[in-house]
């Protein structure tokens, strides 16, 4: 299984937000520079995170993005769903009805276990390690 590069960037961006003091606003240019991305590409990812209600944007000279939820509420799965959507990772295409595909049943069970794990892991659990990691890169 493989997640898109956008999900990778979204998770790192959200970890950055979670590691910031409450209410800190950060501009897209600063976020893009930090991850060595184009601001245009990162803006598309940020738009998905805004639509999912994970972050909010504020316009103006001192505008930017900040968390829209408590950092303790945001799970890995929240971020993944914001970027990838909630469609199943596997789809039985053997000409069988979805409910009767034995392989689909096994894959759905595995995906449910993975989602449960990612739902229970909060980005805030990495904050202590993240602060050191971000400091090394400045």
C-alpha positions in Angstrom: 0.0 0.0 0.0 1.2 3.5 -0.8 -0.1 6.9 0.1 0.4 9.8 -2.3 3.2 12.3 -1.9 0.6 14.9 -1.0 -0.4 12.9 2.0 3.3 12.8 3.1 3.5 16.6 2.8 0.1 17.0 4.6 1.2 14.9 7.5 4.4 16.8 7.9 2.6 20.1 7.6 0.1 19.1 10.2 2.8 18.0 12.5 4.4 21.4 12.2 1.1 23.1 13.1 0.6 20.7 16.0 4.1 21.5 17.4 3.4 25.3 17.3 2.1 27.3 20.3 -1.7 27.5 20.2 -3.0 30.1 17.8 0.2 30.5 15.8 -0.4 31.4 12.2 2.1 30.5 9.5 2.2 31.7 5.9 2.2 29.3 3.0 5.6 30.6 1.8 7.2 29.7 5.2 5.5 26.3 5.1 6.6 25.7 1.5 10.2 26.7 2.2 10.4 24.4 5.2 9.4 21.4 3.1 11.2 22.6 -0.1 7.9 22.7 -2.1 6.3 25.2 -4.4 3.8 27.4 -2.6 1.3 26.6 -5.4 1.5 22.8 -4.8 1.4 23.2 -1.0 -1.6 25.6 -1.3 -3.6 22.8 -2.9 -2.8 20.5 0.0 -3.7 23.2 2.5 -7.0 23.8 0.8 -7.9 20.1 1.4 -6.9 20.4 5.0 -9.1 23.6 5.4 -12.1 21.8 3.7 -11.6 18.9 6.2 -11.8 21.4 9.1 -8.3 20.6 10.3 -6.8 24.0 9.7 -8.2 27.5 9.0 -6.9 30.3 6.9 -6.8 34.0 7.8 -6.3 36.6 5.1 -4.3 39.7 5.2 -0.7 40.9 5.8 -0.3 38.8 9.0 -2.5 36.0 7.6 -1.7 32.4 7.0 -2.9 29.1 8.4 -3.4 27.7 11.9 -5.0 24.7 13.5 -8.8 24.8 13.5 -9.1 22.0 16.1 -7.4 21.1 19.3 -4.1 19.5 18.5 -5.0 16.5 20.8 -7.9 15.7 18.5 -6.1 15.4 15.2 -5.3 11.8 14.2 -3.2 10.5 11.4 -6.4 9.2 9.8 -8.0 12.6 9.8 -5.1 14.0 7.7 -5.0 10.9 5.4 -8.8 11.1 4.8 -8.5 14.9 4.1 -6.0 14.2 1.2 -6.8 10.7 0.0 -10.6 10.6 0.6 -12.4 7.8 2.3 -12.7 5.3 -0.5 -11.4 1.8 0.2 -7.8 1.1 -0.8 -8.8 -2.2 -2.5 -11.6 -2.9 -5.0 -12.4 -6.4 -6.1 -12.6 -6.4 -9.9 -12.9 -10.1 -10.6 -16.4 -9.6 -12.0 -17.9 -10.5 -8.7 -20.4 -8.6 -6.7 -18.5 -6.6 -4.0 -20.2 -8.3 -1.1 -19.5 -11.8 -2.3 -15.8 -11.2 -3.2 -13.9 -13.2 -0.6 -10.7 -11.3 -1.2 -12.5 -8.0 -0.7 -13.7 -9.2 2.7 -10.2 -9.9 3.8 -8.9 -6.6 2.5 -11.7 -4.7 4.1 -10.9 -6.3 7.5 -7.2 -5.4 7.2 -8.1 -1.8 6.2 -10.4 -1.5 9.1 -7.6 -2.5 11.5 -5.2 -0.1 9.9 -7.7 2.7 10.1 -8.4 2.0 13.7 -4.7 2.2 14.5 -4.4 5.5 12.6 -7.5 6.9 14.2 -6.1 6.2 17.6 -2.7 7.8 16.9 -2.8 11.5 17.4 -0.2 13.8 15.8 0.2 15.4 19.2 1.9 12.2 20.4 4.9 13.2 18.3 5.2 16.8 19.5 8.2 16.3 21.8 10.2 14.5 19.1 9.0 16.9 16.4 10.3 20.0 18.2 13.8 18.6 18.1 13.4 17.5 14.5 12.2 20.9 13.4 15.0 22.7 15.3 17.6 20.6 13.4 16.2 21.8 10.1 16.2 25.5 10.8 
